[in-house]
Structures are given as C-alpha cells and as structure tokens.
Amino acid sequence: MKFYNIKHPNDSLVDFSHAVIYGLGRDQGLFFPSYLPEFTNSEIDDLLNMDFITRSVEILSVYINNGILSKNQILNCVSSSFTFPVPVLWIDDNIAVLELFHGPTLAFKDFGARFMAQMLIEINKYVKLSYMTILTATSGDTGAAVAHAFHNVDNIQVVILYPENKISVLQEKLFSTLGGNIHTIAVNGDFDVCQLLVKQAFSDDLLNKKLFLNSANSMNICRLLAQVCYFFEAVAQLPPLLRNKIIISVPSGNFGNLTAGLLAKSLGLPIKRFIAATNINDTVPRFLSTGSWEPRATVPTLSNAMDVSVPSNWERIMLLFRNKNWNLSELSYGSVHDTIVCDTISGMFNDYSYLSEPHAAVSYYLLRNELKCGDYGLFLGTAHPAKFKDILDTILDKNIASVLLPDCLSSRIFSPSLSVRMPNNFELFREFMLDLKY
Ligand SMILES: *Cc1c(COP(=O)(O)O)cnc(C)c1O
C-alpha cells in the first residue's frame, strides 16, 4: 500500500512510514491511500470474531504493509497503545454508546496519538532521523493525548499550540504541566488561528529542514488508521443481527473520527449510515444542505473540541465518497445549539441515569432524531464526563461526586501551567521554534 498527496496526485507515492514521518505532503497536502482495500464478507466475519488487538493488527497491516515493518512490530505498537477498554453500553432499547474515553487522557484521541508515538519509535529504528519535532494545534483533547503519548520519548520535542482561554482549565492542565520535552503555547486567538500558525511553520523551509517537523494532528494518516480499529470493535460487540442496521453518530470537529469511520465502512464493515454531527460551527452540515462551502468565524461552544469551522479532513471524506461511488446524500448530518445540548444532557441523566458530556450529547441528540422504527443507533462518547464536571454540575444542578477524576489527573489541577503566551504572530512563533534544544 502506498499513499499519495491529495494536492499533488502526480507527486511520487510514499509508503506508510514516510506518510507518517512527513505528516503532510508538498503544499500541506493530506496523504490518502492509493487504493481502498476491501475485505470479503467472510473475512469480515472472521475479523469480527477476533479479539480487539488481534483484529486491529490485521486491519492496520492492510495499510501499513510495506515490507519494512513486520506484523510483529505492528502487534507491539497496537498492544502497547490500545491498553484500555472500549465498551459498548446500551442506554435504551435501540441506542448504545461506544465509550472511547477510558485512555490516560480520557478522550478518544488517546488511540491515535499513542499508536502514532509507538509507530514513530519503530519507524525511527530504520529511518534513523537524529531527532524530530511534533508540532500540533489543539482545540482541547489533541494536546493532552499527544503530550502524554510522546512525553519522555527520546529525540522528540513536542510543541503544542492552543487558543488561550478557550479550553477548560483541566484540559489545559492535562498537557501544559508535563514539562521536559513537552512545550505548550497559549495563543491569543481561536483554534483556526493556531492551525494557521502550524500550517505556516510547515511551509517554512528552514524550520522544516532544521527541526524535522511532524504534525501529530488528525491530518496524520497514522492517527486516522488507528481509529478505524474501534469502529470494528463496536460492531464486533453488537449482536450480529444488527449488522447493516446500525446508524453511527459521530460528534465532529476536524472530521478525523468520521473519516476513520468511513474508512472502516470502505473496508466492508457493515454499517448502515453515519451522521456527521456538529455544534453550531456547522460548515459541513450547511455544505451538505446547500452544496456551498462557506466557513464562518468559529464560535466558542460547550463542545469546544468541535469548535472548528474549516475542518481539514473534509477533503478526505469527499475523496472517499467519490472513489467508492457513494452518494453524499447517504450521509446524514445536523448541528446542535448549546441550549439543546444542556437539555439533552439533563434528559439522558434523568431518563437513563447516563451521565454524558457536551460532545457526546451533540451526537446523541441527532441520532435520536434520525432513528426510525427498526433502526439501531450508536453514538460515540468521545470524552469522559469528568472532564466537564463544572459544566455538568451547573446543568444538572447538583455536585456530581460520582465522576471524580482518576487520582493521577486530579493531581494535575494543582500543578502550575508551564505554557508561554503568544500573540498571533508567526515571526515570534518561528523564533520560539528555532530556539528549541535537542
Ligand atoms: C477532537 C474531539 C472531537 C472531534 O473529533 P474530530 O476527529 O476532530 O472530528 C469530538 N469530541 C471530543 C471530545 C474531541 O476531543
């Protein structure tokens, strides 16, 4: 399997290792598989009977197979990354949740970030870069997942940009307190501003040459491929009778998670349809309804990890639909306002005793509206409710003692943030980068 640059399809193809190391191709083009493999029905049945780790190695091998990384190396990476449970819980007769937040930083991004860190360690055994710089912009959970996944990894410095005062204190403390090889910058601006600074850095020749920049954002194909695995795990946990009947609602910001789900479907996973669920940063739902792509200024919401108005992965989704001859009308969509999110969280708590949080509530609300008689729905729980304790206490008007944070995380709240503050200024940011010590 090779990967090509979406922006320059005629550039030479790269193998998986180089797609991971480069992160992005020329002119910041995203990498995409050169063909879309498909399992036969009986292969799918076999896969769904395997345990999570064994199955994930089989799935990833399809893309990673490059004659350099062995299945055994992939197994090592998978088994040291996917170390936490991925439960499907039924909360009503026809609605279940896939809880993706039991990793070390309590959000689904742990899957992709941890797998990518392990893969880079393996890849570096033969590519032998002397060092590498992970540069990433975060609207919340990416920063924590990447920082924890790469903390103390030799020869790698990590720089994380995030919008100052636009993410929760706990989210910020999760990555800004680690120190060592983890550098964090609070930028005066929103997530799109941070992403733009990162893009500028990637198009700066000197920075690239000197620092071996690598984006660990969901733009990196490695993270997406890791996420394909838990869509298979979800279907494996559902009764076989529900195959082809299940509708999956994906709370979306940069649309990496939905891209991974669609890749899973392209491999033959029997899913009926997906819902692209957003908050009021609804560039994609408006595009799907009107056919015109008109991003607006990003608006802060309770589901802040989804506050993205120019989602990078949308290009990949368009390509997938085109290459598979799927019709965009097969994709359901919707956007949800914060007031409805609050009502939805109370409703879920009162009706099902299920404590949710704003991101999952967006996907649950749209799923509930979409389901018709005989349909079954699954929504993704992308973050642990404990991360949103303050908001939840206010919405539910009680102190939610039952969601106390795991000790290792609650202690972080009292550690001082080591972030530097910076205006939206590329020159200053560039100087910071050139001062990094390896
Ligand atoms: C990142 C994130 C999302 C959005 O995922 P994308 O892959 O960027 O669409 C949703 N929920 C939570 C909790 C997140 O951290």
The ligand as a MOL file (V3000), in Angstrom:
LIG
                    3D

  0  0  0     0  0            999 V3000
M  V30 BEGIN CTAB
M  V30 COUNTS 15 15 0 0 0
M  V30 BEGIN ATOM
M  V30 1 C -11.3580 16.0310 18.9390 0
M  V30 2 C -12.6850 15.7690 19.5420 0
M  V30 3 C -13.8370 15.6810 18.7620 0
M  V30 4 C -13.8170 15.9400 17.2780 0
M  V30 5 O -13.1630 14.9170 16.5910 0
M  V30 6 P -12.6720 15.1510 15.0790 0
M  V30 7 O -11.9820 13.8960 14.7210 0
M  V30 8 O -11.7660 16.3280 15.1030 0
M  V30 9 O -13.9020 15.4000 14.2890 0
M  V30 10 C -15.0360 15.3540 19.3870 0
M  V30 11 N -15.1030 15.1560 20.7090 0
M  V30 12 C -14.0230 15.2490 21.5010 0
M  V30 13 C -14.1790 15.0420 22.9550 0
M  V30 14 C -12.7810 15.5410 20.9440 0
M  V30 15 O -11.7090 15.6350 21.7290 0
M  V30 END ATOM
M  V30 BEGIN BOND
M  V30 1 1 1 2
M  V30 2 1 2 3
M  V30 3 2 2 14
M  V30 4 1 3 4
M  V30 5 2 3 10
M  V30 6 1 4 5
M  V30 7 1 5 6
M  V30 8 2 6 7
M  V30 9 1 6 8
M  V30 10 1 6 9
M  V30 11 1 10 11
M  V30 12 2 11 12
M  V30 13 1 12 13
M  V30 14 1 12 14
M  V30 15 1 14 15
M  V30 END BOND
M  V30 END CTAB
M  END
